[in-house]
Amino acid sequence: MTRILGSLLLVAAAGAVTTGAAPVPKGSPAATATPLGQVVPAPASVAPHGAPYRLDPGTRIGVDPTREGRRAGDQLAALLRPATGYRLPVTTHGAAGIRLRLAKGPYGAEGYRLDSGRRGVTITANEPAGLFHGVQTLRQLLPAAVEKRTPQPGPWLVAGGTIKDTPRYAWRGAMLDVSRHFFGVDEVKRYVDRLALYKFNKLHLHLSDDQGWRIAIDSWPRLATYGGSTEVGGGPGGYYTKADYREIVRYAADRHLEVVPEIDMPSHTNAALASYAELNCDGVAPPLYTGTDVGFSSLCVAKDRTYDFVDDVVRELAALTPGRYLHIGGDEAHSTSHEDYVAFMDRVQPIVAKYGKTVVGWHQLTATKPAPGALAQYWGLDGTSAAEKEQVAAAARNGTGLILSPADRLYLDMKYTKDTPLGLAWAGYVEVQRSYDWDPATYLPGAPASAVRGVEAPLWAETLSTPEQQEFMAFPRLPGAAELGWSPAATHDWDRYKVRLAAQAPRWDALGIGFYHSPQVPWPAA
């Protein structure tokens, strides 16, 4: 449905425009530009001033004469050309209306500065990731029609002023469950594109569970060919070849997202147990599983063969994964005794380190001794017992970093309301305000704010089998998770955020994202 930004936080952009462009009559629709502060996630600092910049047929994109600079320019040009219809040549010399610069400054690894005025737009960053994030901001400052893949009438104005922006947290993640229902390479890429717009930097892939094993392991081939042959409800399932996985990693890296692969263990392992009888204590392989129960499966902790299996899987997966982290799961091990669970984690964590990766585990890992540098991903609820919360907080005080994914805040598969046709409700109903309106730094009692590495929004797939269903559950909550991870605490205000969020709707329409029209958000009139 086409939406019109209309009067929604638009401001008049006074003054003339770039050389060669026709004057824009004051007060006409063409004389308005999206305010600098309307971006999601909220920038760290916004200073509106001066006239807007107007892209026109003569606009050029200037970049540094480096491979990284050229890539950033090519990405921007590919984004803007279809809707504007302009050539937008990428150049390393001469005048340019849009300039992307790598230069030393107070931007950190992912921050940037955006300066806009009558003569042009300049994005400056220390690192290519900062340039990319700055481009996403520029993208949101342009009209939503820029997302369309056919020529649009414009005009293409960028409000005048300066944005200085750096992220609050280094971990801004989204998890995609490809085990309960399998999603192919192109479907994962589509989700990556949604994440990139909102400056996420981690893609956590849940690659194994009771219902399916989704990554080829040469030393244990039946994991994928047999363990990956079904999914929830009995569908055909599927798996990624090593080439498929490398392509996902490459595509994500081009958008400055690091892939964090997860092999969940010792529970959530029925697909592996069904594939290899020797992983079971009784030597008998169970049947493949297509239901949605949890906690019933376990690798055989007492068998040395189990650790041969773990070593092989971690070795092959680590070799495919250039990122720093490998997630070993560890949640809902209800059929594993506490003693066995501790013994298992004591043997598995060193295997991860052996292959050069840092352990990430669900917060039940804190019932053991987390490895040095390990991160615990907290998925409890507001109502989780004080004792369990204190266990996690104590680990945080002892040096374990925290990723916050409270299920009744950030699990994107939770129903919005009782009437939501998709999703689950075991953690309650999670409307948009509830998902957004909390502070990661103070969420977990007793955990030092310095232990919080960031946030992650998991999207479990028991009830989701298509990209369209993914997007309906992710939007509009996903941008709020991005803002929790990126924006300074001082910018956090639901009443202001919901207005900025509403202004994203025309962009989602242009991108073909079907989203939940929460009554809590003042969406623009159709």
N, C-alpha and C positions, 0 to 999 in steps of 0.2 A: 504494500500500500504506500503510495507516495505521500510523503509528509512535508510540511513547509515549516521551516524554522520560524518564519514570521517574526512575532514580537518577542520570542523567547531569548532573552538576554543578548539581543543584538544591539550594537552601538553604531552610531553614525561615524564613518571614517572620513574625516575632513581632509581637504587638501587635494592637490593634483596627484597624478599617478605617474608610473614610470615613463621615461622618454619613449615617444613613439606611440603611446596609447592614447585613444581619444579621451577627452575630459568626461568625467562622470557627473551628471547633474546632481547637485546636492539634494539629499532627501529621497532620491530614487532608490529602489531596491539594490541597484548596482553599487550604491554608495555605502553599503553596510558590509561589515566583516565580522566574523566570529571573534568575540573578545578573547584576549590571550588567556584569561583565567578560566575559560570554559572547558579546558582540556581535562581528560581523565586518563591517568591519575593526575591529581592536582600538582602543578609544579611547585618547587620549593620557594621560588620567588618570581613575582610577576610585576613588571613596571610598564604599563601602557603609556605610550607617548607618540606624538607625531602622526604623519600620514601613513596610510597603508601602502603596501606594495601590490602591484597588479601584474600577474603573469600575462604575457601577450605572445603573439606568434614569434616575436624576436627573442624571447627569453632563452638564455643559455644557462647551463649548469656547470659551474667552475669547480674543479677538484684538484687536490694535490697530485703531483706526478708519481704516485705510488700505486701498487696493486690494490691496497685497501681503499685509497681515495677513489680510484676508478670504480671499484665495486660498489661503493656507497652511491656514487653518482649514477651508475647504471641502474641500480635498484630504484632510486628516486625517479629517474626518467621513465622506467618501465611502469611505475605506479601512475604517473601523471599523463603520459601520452594518450592512452585510449580515450579518456573523458575530455581532455582539453583539445585534442586533435592537433596539438603543436608538436614540432619536431624536437624541441628541447635537446639540442646537441650537448654532449658532455665534453668539456674541454679543459685542458690543463694550462691554458694561457689566454690572455685577453680579458675583456670585460665579461661579466656574467651577472645575471639578475639574481641567481641563487648560487651561493658559494658554500661548499663544505670544506672545512679546514681542520686538519690535525695540528694542534699546537699545545704546548705546555700551559696549564692553567689549573685553577682550583676545582677541577671537575671530577676527580677520581677516575676509576676505571670505566664507569658507565654514565657519568654525567655529561652535561653539555651546556652551552650558552646559545640562545637564539636571539639574533638582533634583526629587527624588521623595520623598514622605513621606505620612503618613496623610491629610493634608488635600488633597493633589493633586500634580500634575506641572506643572512650569513649564519651558519651553524658551526660552532667551534667545539672541539672535544679533544681530550687527551688520547683516546683510544677509538678504534673503529666501532665498538659497541656504543659509545656515547654518540657518535655521528648517527648511527642507526636509530637510537632512541630519539634523538633530536628530529630526525626525519619523520618519525611517527607523530611527534607533536605538530610539525608542519602539516602533515596530512590531516590532522584533526582541525587545524586552523582554516583549512580550505573548505569550501562548501561540500556537503555530503555527496553531491553528485560526482565528485572526483573519483569515487569508488566504482562508478559504472564503467563498463568496458566498451561503450560506444560514445561517440562525440556528444557532448552536452553544451548548452548555450553559455554557461558561465554567468557572470564574470568571475574571475579567479583572484579574489582579494585576500591578502594576509594582513591582519591588523598590525599597526605600528607599535613598536615597543621592544622590551627586552625580557626574556625568560632566562633565569639561571636555575639549573635543575640538577640535583643529584639524588640517588635513591636512599631511602631510610635503611633498608635491609639488603644484604647481599644475596639472600635466598628468596626469590619470588617465583614460586613454583605452581605448576598445575599437573595433576596426575590423571592419566588416561588408562582406564582398565580395558585392556584388549583381551583379557582371559575369559571373562564371563560371556561376552560376545566379541568376536574377532572383527577388527577393523583393518582394512588393507592399507597399503602404503599411501595411496592418494587420499584416503580418508584421514589418516594421521596428519598428512601435510595440510589438509584443510583446517584441522584444529590448530596446528602450529601457526598458521596465518592469523587466526583469531587471537592467539596468545601474543604474537609479535606486536599487534596494534596497541596493546596495553602494557608493553614493556616487561612482560614476564621474561625470566632468564633460565628457568629450569623446566624441562619436560620429563616428568617421572612416568616411565612406562611400566605398568604392572603386567609382567610378561608370563607369569605362571600362577595357576590356582587349581583348585579341584576340578574345574570344568574345562581347562584347556592349557596346554603348554605351547607357547607361541614363538619360540626362537630355536632355530636349528642348532644342534650341538653335535658336531661330527663324531665325537667319541661315544655318544649315546643317541643314535639316530632315531630310535623309536619314540623318544620324547616328543618330537615334532610330528613325525608321520603318523603315529598312533595317538599319543597324548594330545595332539592338536587337532584331532579329527572330528571334534564335536564342540558344543557350546551349550549354554543354558537353553533349555527347550528342545535340544536334540538337533540343532542346525548343523551345517557342514563344518563349522569351525574354520581352521586355517592356521598358517604360521608364516613367520618371516624367514626367508633364506638369509644367509649371511649378507648377500648382496642387497637384499631388501633393507635389512637393518642398517647397513652402511649408508644407504641412500637416505633413510630417515635421519640418521645422525648428521649427514652432510647438509641436508635441507634445513634442519633445525639450526645447525651452526652458522649457516649463511644468514640466519635471522637472529643470531646471537642468543640462542637457547642451547643449553647444555643438556644432553640426554642422560638421565639417571635411570639405569635399568634395575628392575626389581625381580629377584627370584625369591618368592615367599617360602619360608621354611622355619621350623620343621613341620608346621601344619600347613593347610591350604595346598596339599601336595598330592591329592588323589590322582591327578593326571600323570604324574611321575610314577606313583606306586602302581597304577594300572599298566604302565608301559614296561616296567621292569620288576618282576616278582622278587628279585634279590634285594630290593630296597625295603621290603616288608619283613618284619621280624619272623613271621611264620612261613615266609617264602612263597606265599600265595598272592597273586595279583588280584586286586579287586576289580570289578567292572568299571568302565568309564562312567562318569557322573555328570548329569545334566540338570540337576536341581539347584537350589539356592541355599541349602543349609551350610553352616560353617562349623569348624572346630572338631570335626570327626576324624580327620586324617592326621597321620604323623609318619615321618621318616623313622626308621629304626635306629634309635640313638646309640644302641650298644654295638652295632655292627661296624667294623672298620670299613667295610665296603661302602657304607653311607658316606664316609668322608673322602673316599676315592671319587665317588660321584660328585660331591660338592666341589672338590678340587678341580675336577675336569670342567664342570660347568662354569665355575668362577674364572678359571684360566682362559677358556675360550671366549667368554663374554667380556672379560677385561681386555682381551686383545682387540676386540671389536669396538671398544668404547674409549674414546680419547679423553673423556671427562674424568674428573677426580673421584667420583663417588660410585659405589655399588650398594644397592639396597637389598638387605637380606630378610626383610619382612619381620617375622617373629610374633605376629599378633594371633590371638584366638587359638592358642595351642592347647585347647581344652582336653585333648586326649593324650597329652604329654605331661608326665609328672613334673613338678617343680625341679626336682633333682636332675631329671633327664634334660629338662629345658636348659638349666644352667650348664650342665656338662656339654650339651650340644653347642651353645653359644661360645663357650670357652674354647672349643675346637674350631669353630667356623670363622670366628673373627680374625684369628691369625692367618687363615687361608686368604681372606680378602686382602690383608696387608701384604702377604707374600707376593701378590700380583699387582701391587702398586696402587691399590684403591683404598679409599676411606669408607668405613662402615657407616651406613645409615640403616636404622631399624625402626619399626613402630615402637611406641613408648614402652611396651612390655619388656624391651631390651634392658630397661633400667632395673628390672628385678635380678639381673645378673651384674657382672662387672663390665660396663661398656669399655671398649678399647680406647686407648688414647686418641683424641680427636674425633671420636664417633659422634654422630648426631642422632638424637632420638626424636621421632616424629609423633607428636602428641595428638591423639584423635579422640580423647575423652570428651565428656559433656560438661555443661555447667554443673549437672547433678552427679558427676562421678565422685566416688567416695573421697573423703579428705585423706585417707590413708594412701590411696593410689596416687592422688595428686602430690602428696608429700614425697612419695617414692621418686617421682619424676623430678620434683623440685630439688631433692637432695642430690640427685645425680647432676643436676644443673649446677648446683653450688660446688660440686666436686670437679667441674670442668667439662661435662658433657653438654654440647650445644643442643638447642631446641629448635625444631621446626614446628610451628603451631598450625594444626589442622583440626580444630575442634569440630566434631561431627554435627553438632547442632548449631554451627555457625558457617562452616566452610565446605561441608560435604554437598557438592552440587547435585547429587542424586536424591537428596531429601526433597519430598514434596513441598511445594510452596504452601499449599492449603490442602484440606481434606478432599477438595474437588480436583486436584491436579491429576491428570490421567496417567502420568508416568511417575516413576520413582518409588522410593520406599519412605517409611515414616517411623522407623524404629528409634531414631534420634529426635523425633518430633517434627513439626512443620517449621520450615525455615523460609520465612518471607524475606524480602529484599532488605528491609531495615535491620532485621535481626542479623542477617549475614554480614552487614557492613558495620554495625554500630557497637564496636568493642575495640579495645586497645591491646595489641599483642604484648606490649611491654609490661602490662599490669595484669594480664589475664590469669596466669597461673600463680596462685599464692605461694610465696616462699621462694620462687625462682627469680634470680637476679635478672634485671632487664638486659644486662650484658651477655647473658647466656642465649638470648633469643636471636637466632640467625635469620629468621624470617618466617614467612607463611607459605602455605601451599593449599590449593583448592583441589581435592580429589573428586573425580567423576567416576563412580562405580557403575558398572554396566549390566547389572542383573536384569533391568527392565528396558535397557536401551540397546537398540540394534541398528540404528541408522545415524548418519551425521546430523540429520534434521532433528532427531530426538535428543542427541547430545546438545545441540545448540539451544533448544528450547529450555533444557534444564540449566545450561550454563549462563544464558542471558536472561535477565540482566544482573545476575549475581557475580559473574566472573570479573567484570570491571571493578567491582567493590573490593574483591580480593587483591586485585592489582594495586588499588589505591592503598590498602592496608600495608602492602609490602613496599611501595615506592614513596608515598607522600609523607612529609613531616607530620608529626602528631598534631602540631598547631593548626593544620589545615582541616583536621577531621571534624566535620559538622554535618549531621544528617540532613538538616534543612537546606543547607547550601548544596550538599552533594546530590540530593535527589533532583535538583534543578539541572545541574550539569549532566547527570545521568540521563534525564529526559531528553536532553539535546542530542544524545547519541542515537536516538531512535531513527532519524532519517538516514544516518550512516548505515545502520544495520539493515534497513530496508534496501538501500542501494547495494549492499553486499549480499542480499538474499538470505539474511539471518532471520528465521522465524522465532520470535522471543515471547516470553511471558509478559503480558501487559498488566503488571502489578498495579492494583488500585492505590498503592502507597506512593506511586511516582506520578508527577503531573505531566504525562506525555503530551506532546503537541497535538493539536487537533488535526484530524485527517483532512 
